[in-house]
Amino acid sequence: MVDVGEKAETDRIAIAHGKIYVNEAVYKAIVDGTSKKGDVLGVARVAGIMGAKRTSELIPLCHVLMLTKCSVEFVLHEEEHSVEAICTVKTHGKTGVEMEALTGVQVALLTVYDMCKAIDKGMVISEVCLLRKEGGKSGVYERAE
């Protein structure tokens, strides 16, 4: 693990996103709320937050962090039958929350897959990346499109 003992505590924020591409039947089930497992996006939101909070248990050498905020939002893209997950994580501490935001996105999208796999197993998770991070010595990072 990296020694962060001498680093200054600062406000840290990270925003990550990713998409899951689904077929028309899955997209309709998500929008209409007709998945046999229940509210797909509601469950995926909670799963993403839980995943972000438990990042240090999943990724070796990640620090245990006290998160001050974690949210997972979804954007539905009807034209491409995709669901975009956006995870925002904040803390005040000595190390950043990029891994927590990325983990939150992945767990949310994996939960969508799990809840809809009975309809179609061909879903594709992609485009997972860090969009923005603030705080710490390296300052602000913004992904260039």
C-alpha positions as CSV (number, residue, x, y, z in Angstrom):
1,M,0.0,0.0,0.0
2,V,1.2,3.5,-0.7
3,D,2.1,5.5,2.4
4,V,-0.3,8.5,2.4
5,G,0.6,9.5,6.0
6,E,2.4,12.7,5.0
7,K,-0.2,13.9,2.4
8,A,-2.5,16.8,3.2
9,E,-6.2,16.1,3.7
10,T,-8.2,17.7,1.0
11,D,-11.7,17.5,-0.5
12,R,-11.7,14.7,-3.1
13,I,-14.2,14.0,-5.8
14,A,-14.3,11.5,-8.6
15,I,-16.9,10.9,-11.3
16,A,-16.9,7.8,-13.5
17,H,-19.3,6.4,-16.0
18,G,-20.0,3.4,-18.2
19,K,-22.7,1.9,-20.4
20,I,-24.4,-1.4,-20.8
21,Y,-25.8,-2.1,-24.3
22,V,-28.9,-4.3,-24.3
23,N,-31.4,-5.6,-26.8
24,E,-34.9,-4.0,-27.3
25,A,-36.6,-6.5,-25.0
26,V,-34.3,-5.8,-22.1
27,Y,-34.5,-2.0,-22.7
28,K,-38.3,-2.2,-22.6
29,A,-38.3,-4.3,-19.4
30,I,-36.0,-1.8,-17.7
31,V,-38.1,1.2,-18.8
32,D,-41.5,-0.4,-18.1
33,G,-40.3,-2.0,-14.8
34,T,-41.3,-5.5,-15.9
35,S,-38.2,-7.4,-15.1
36,K,-39.0,-10.5,-13.1
37,K,-36.3,-9.5,-10.5
38,G,-38.0,-6.2,-9.9
39,D,-36.8,-2.5,-10.2
40,V,-33.6,-2.9,-12.2
41,L,-32.3,0.6,-11.9
42,G,-33.3,0.9,-8.2
43,V,-31.5,-2.2,-7.2
44,A,-28.5,-1.3,-9.5
45,R,-28.3,2.1,-7.8
46,V,-28.0,0.5,-4.3
47,A,-25.6,-2.1,-5.6
48,G,-23.3,0.6,-7.1
49,I,-23.2,2.5,-3.9
50,M,-22.5,-0.6,-1.9
51,G,-19.7,-1.5,-4.4
52,A,-18.1,1.9,-4.1
53,K,-18.2,1.7,-0.3
54,R,-16.5,-1.7,-0.3
55,T,-13.8,-1.0,-2.9
56,S,-11.0,-1.6,-0.5
57,E,-12.3,-5.2,0.0
58,L,-12.3,-5.9,-3.7
59,I,-9.2,-4.2,-5.1
60,P,-5.9,-5.1,-3.5
61,L,-3.9,-2.3,-1.9
62,C,-6.8,0.3,-2.0
63,H,-7.1,2.3,1.2
64,V,-10.2,2.1,3.3
65,L,-11.9,5.4,2.9
66,M,-14.7,7.2,4.7
67,L,-17.0,8.4,1.9
68,T,-18.9,11.6,2.5
69,K,-21.1,11.1,-0.6
70,C,-21.8,8.4,-3.1
71,S,-24.5,8.6,-5.8
72,V,-25.3,6.5,-8.9
73,E,-27.5,8.0,-11.6
74,F,-28.7,6.5,-14.8
75,V,-29.3,7.9,-18.3
76,L,-31.4,5.9,-20.7
77,H,-30.3,6.1,-24.3
78,E,-33.3,4.8,-26.3
79,E,-31.7,5.2,-29.8
80,E,-28.9,2.8,-28.9
81,H,-30.7,0.7,-26.3
82,S,-28.2,1.5,-23.6
83,V,-28.1,2.4,-20.0
84,E,-25.4,4.8,-18.8
85,A,-24.4,4.7,-15.2
86,I,-22.7,7.7,-13.6
87,C,-21.1,7.4,-10.1
88,T,-20.0,10.4,-8.1
89,V,-18.0,9.8,-4.9
90,K,-16.7,12.4,-2.4
91,T,-14.5,12.3,0.6
92,H,-12.2,14.5,2.7
93,G,-8.9,12.7,3.1
94,K,-5.4,11.9,2.0
95,T,-6.2,9.8,-1.0
96,G,-8.5,10.0,-4.0
97,V,-11.8,8.2,-4.7
98,E,-11.3,7.3,-8.4
99,M,-11.3,3.6,-7.7
100,E,-14.5,3.9,-5.7
101,A,-16.3,5.8,-8.5
102,L,-15.1,3.2,-11.1
103,T,-16.1,0.3,-8.9
104,G,-19.5,1.9,-8.3
105,V,-20.1,2.1,-12.0
106,Q,-19.0,-1.5,-12.7
107,V,-21.1,-3.0,-9.9
108,A,-24.2,-1.0,-11.0
109,L,-23.8,-2.2,-14.6
110,L,-23.1,-5.8,-13.5
111,T,-26.3,-5.6,-11.5
112,V,-28.3,-4.5,-14.5
113,Y,-26.8,-7.5,-16.3
114,D,-27.7,-9.9,-13.5
115,M,-31.3,-8.7,-13.3
116,C,-31.8,-8.9,-17.0
117,K,-29.8,-12.0,-18.1
118,A,-32.9,-14.2,-18.2
119,I,-34.1,-12.0,-21.1
120,D,-30.8,-11.8,-22.9
121,K,-27.3,-12.9,-22.1
122,G,-25.7,-10.8,-25.0
123,M,-25.5,-7.5,-23.1
124,V,-22.2,-5.7,-23.3
125,I,-20.7,-3.4,-20.7
126,S,-18.2,-0.9,-22.1
127,E,-16.9,2.6,-22.0
128,V,-16.2,2.5,-18.3
129,C,-13.8,5.4,-17.5
130,L,-13.0,8.2,-15.1
131,L,-14.6,11.5,-16.3
132,R,-13.3,13.9,-13.6
133,K,-11.4,14.0,-10.4
134,E,-10.6,16.8,-8.1
135,G,-8.4,17.2,-5.0
136,G,-4.9,16.2,-3.9
137,K,-1.5,17.1,-5.2
138,S,-2.3,16.4,-8.9
139,G,-5.3,18.7,-8.9
140,V,-8.1,18.5,-11.4
141,Y,-8.3,15.8,-14.1
142,E,-11.0,16.1,-16.8
143,R,-11.3,13.4,-19.5
144,A,-10.9,14.9,-23.0
145,E,-13.4,13.5,-25.4
